Each structure stands twice: as structure tokens, then as C-alpha cells.
Amino acid sequence: MSNSPSPSVLAIIPARGGSKGLPGKNVRDLLGKPLLAHSAFLAGQLEHDVRCIVSTDAADVAAIAREHGAEVPFLRPAELASDTAPMSGVLRHALEEMERLDGRRYDMVLLLDPTSPTRTAEQVDAAIRKLADHRELDGVVAVSEPFFNPTWVGVKQLGPDSEKVGRYFQEGTGVVRRQDVERFLRINGSFYVWRSEFVRRLQDSWFDEGAHGVLEIPETQSFSIDDEQEFRLVEAVVRAGIAPLPGYVQEGK
């Protein structure tokens, strides 16, 4: 149980209209709801003081989001809607707009990417509590342990014209058993929660500009949908009961 006061949290679901890998993915139906609606549903299940909004540049995406109960108080400017626009600018714009519209200051910003729908409210709440309890941290991010450890199996080509490969991580030199390799965790993109003051000063790389803690979730929940294959994979693992999808009820149950 956290001893810190419950923070006010602005949850942001980024859902720009363009997508090269899978056009229209943010509003594509995933097991009965548009992809972005699953993130909005999860935000509504959180135990904290959370205001959830969708940040999009596209009127059709905004309309679909509103049809499914999500708030879209503004449209994102075009300069923040390209595939090269940094997320730092998107977050800062949304935070500034909502603080202006609401006439209040938010303590934290929660990023819920719609392409990572298989996290739970309990996990996100735990990350918020962890950040509230640790003043030395600027943020808490979701991580998971991959099914393979790249420290000892990762390789790279030794040159553009070479057929030879070498170790990607020198820490794996001499290792012959996977049990002897230090545990490896990866940032999986399922959720990020930051202090608002950090988002206001963030320039480029959140990882390099702040102090971060982690909340570990299973690798079986750690997806980031960028193409058709990944979309179908998420459908399959949810239907098989391997990964959760908040709000989804399997047929026959």
C-alpha cells in the first residue's frame, strides 16, 4: 500500500491518422473494439485520479474514438503528426493543452500506446504507485524478460561485405550456458508513466534525459503492433487465453 497521496494523472492515447506498416491500425477492430478503444477502456479501470484523452490529427479517428467513449478535446497539429515527429513533443503538447482547458496541473503523464493493448489496470496502477513512492525517479516504464537472452546469442555482421558475424554484446564472450548470463530485460512499450515536470522539460530521449524505474510484466503480454502479422498474433494469443485484453470476454465464457 502506497503512503503517498494519490496523484492526478493525464493518460494520453496517441493515435495519429497515418501508419505505413498497417494503415488505419489505431481504429482497426480488435476482437470487438477499435484498437485505441481497448486503451481507453483500461484507463477507465484505473484506481487513480485519471483523465484520459486521445491525441490525434485525424477527424475520422477522433469520431471513432468518441463513438467508443473516448475523449478527444483537440486535434493534434500537423507538425506533430508525421512518422518522424518525436513523442516528447506530442506528450508536451497534450499536457499543455489539457492543463489549459482544465485549468489544473497534472502530477503525472501516462502514455498508453494503442498498439500495446495486452496490459492490465493492476500493472499500470502499480507503476503509478511506484513513481509516487520514489521521488528520485522521473518515470516508471514497462519491461519484460525476452524468451531468449541476446547477451549471449546476439550477433552482427562484421562488415557490409562480410559473411562473418561476431558477438553483438561483448559481455557474452566465453559464456557457454544460458544459466550463466546476467538476466536481460527489455523496454516493451506497454505503458510509461512520467512526472509532468519531466515531460515539460523533455527534449529528445526520455531514457537518456531522466532517472527511471521499471515495472516488469510477462513477455506474453508484451506486444507492439506495427504490421498485419503482429495484429493477427495479438488476436491469437488473446483468444487462446495466453494474454489478457481488458474488457474482452471470450466466447462461451
N, C-alpha and C positions, 0 to 999 in steps of 0.2 A: 504493500500500500504506500502510495506516494505521500510525503509530508508537505509537498509544495502546493500552493494554490492552483486551482485548475486554470490553465492558460486559455486565452481566446485564440482560436486557430482559424486562419483563412485557408481552406482547401481549394486548390486550383487544378482543374482538369484541362490540360492543353489539347485542343482538338482543331488544328488548322485544317482548311479545306483540301489542300494539296497533299498527295502522297504518291511518290514514284514507285515504291516497291509493291504497294497494294492499294490502288486507287479507291477512295471512299471508305477506307478501313475503319475510321473512327465512328461511322454511323452504320456500318455493316452489321447485320443481325448475327448475334452470337447466342444461340440457344434461347431465343425468345425475346432478346432485348438488343438494341443497338449497342455496339461495343462501349461507347462512352457512358451509357446508362448504368452499366454494372459498377463503374467507379462512383457515380452519383449515389447509387443505392448504398454502397459501402459507407460513404461519408455520412449518410443519414443514420447509420447504425452505431456510430462512434459515441462513446460516453462523455466526451469532452464538449466544450462550447465551440462548435464548428459551424462556420458559414462556408458553404460550398458553391463555387461558381465554375462555369465553363468559359475558357478563353479561346475564342475562335475568330477568324477573319471572314467566315463564310456564312451568309444569311441562311442557306439551306441547312447547314449543320446546326446553327442556332435554333432554327424552327424545330428540328427533330429533337434536339436536347430539351427544349421547352415542352414538347409533347410528352416527354417522359419524366417530367417533374424537375428538370434541372434548371438552375437559374443562369441566364446569360444577360447580365446587366449592361454590357457594352460589346462592341466588336473590336477586335484587335487591329491595330493599324497595319497597313500593308508591309511596312519595313520590318515588322516583327513576325511576318507570316511566311517568309521564304524558308527553303530547306537548309539554308545556311545561317539563319538567324539564331543567335545564342539563346539558350533557355534563360540565362541570367536576365536578359532584357525583358523577356516575356513575363517572368515572375515579378520583376520590379514594377513593370507597367501595371499588372493586375493588382498588386498590393497598393500602389499609389492611387489607382482609380477607385478601388473599393474603400480605402480609408477616406477618400474624398466624398464618395457617395454615402457612406455610412456615418461619417462624422465621428469615427472612432479609430483607435490604434489597435492593431492586432499584435499579439505577443509572438505568434509563430506562423509560418507558412508551410503548408503540407502540399507536396506535389504528388498527385495521383495520375500517373500516365495511363490513359485508357487501354494502351496496348499491353498492360500487365495486370489483367483482371483477377488473377487467382490468388490474391492475398485476403486476409481476414481482418475484420474490425478489431479483434483481440490483439493481433500483431501490431496494427497501426496505433492502437491505444497504448500499447506497451512502449512503442518508440516515442510517443509524445510524453509519457510519464518519465522515461529515461532522460530525455532532453530537459524536462522541467527540474529534475532532481540533480542534474550535473551542470552547474553554472560554467564550468570550464569548457564545455562543448558548444560549438556553433550549430551543430546539426547531428542528426542520427539517421543513418541510411540502412536500407535492407541489404543483407548479404546472404549468401548460401555457399555450401561446400559442393563443388562440382563432383560428378561421378568419377572423374579421373583427375589426377593431380598433375598439372602442367609443369611443375617444377622439375620433375624427372623424365617426363615423356615429351615435353615441348621441344620442337626443333625449328630451325630456319635454314634457308638456303645460304650457303657461304658466299655466294655472289650471283649476279643476274644471269651469268652464263655457265654457272657451275651446276653439276648434277649432285654434288656433295652437300650434305647437311651437317649442321653442328648443333650443340645444345643452345636452346633459347635462354635458359637460366643457368648460370654457372653454379648456382647452389646445388644443382643436381649432379655435379661431377662426382663420380665414384659411387653413387648410390645404386644398389642392385636390388633392393627390396622396397616396395611402396610403403611398408610399415616404418621405414627409416626416414621418410621425408616429413619435414615440418608441415603441419596442417595448412591447407590453402583455402582461402575464402575469396569469393568474387562479389563485386557490386552487381546486383541483378536488376535494378531499376524498378522494383515493385513499389517502393514508396521512399520518399525523402521528407524529412521534417527539419526545418531550419528556424532559428530565431529571426524575427523580422528585421532586426537591426543588422544582421549579417546579410540578408537579401538586399537591403538598401545600399550596402557598400560593395556588394559583389560585382566584380568586373568581368572575369572570364571563367576560370576553372574553380568551381566550389571546392574540389578536392585539394587543390594547391593553396587556396586562399584562407582556409579555415581549419579548425580542430573538430574532428568528427568521431563519434562513436557509432556502433553498429547494433542492429537487431537482426539476429540470424533466423531465417526461415528455411524450410526444406527446399532442396533443389527441385523437387517435384512440383513446386508452386512457382518456380522462378522462370517466367516466360516474358519475352518481349516480342510482340507480333509485328513483323516487318514484311512478311510475304505470305502467299497463299498456303505454303506448306506449314508454316508456323501457326496460321489461323486454324487449319484443319487439325494440327497436333493438339492445340488447346481444347478444341471441341472433343477430341477423342479421349484425352485424359480426364476431362471433367465428366463425360458420360460414363467412363469406366470407374469413376469414384476415386481416382488417384489424386486429383487436385480439387480443392473446393472452388465454388463460384458463388459468392454471396447472393442470395435471392433466388438461386436456381434450384428447382425441385425436380429430381429425376422422375421420369415417368414410371408409374407403378408403385411409387412410394408415398 
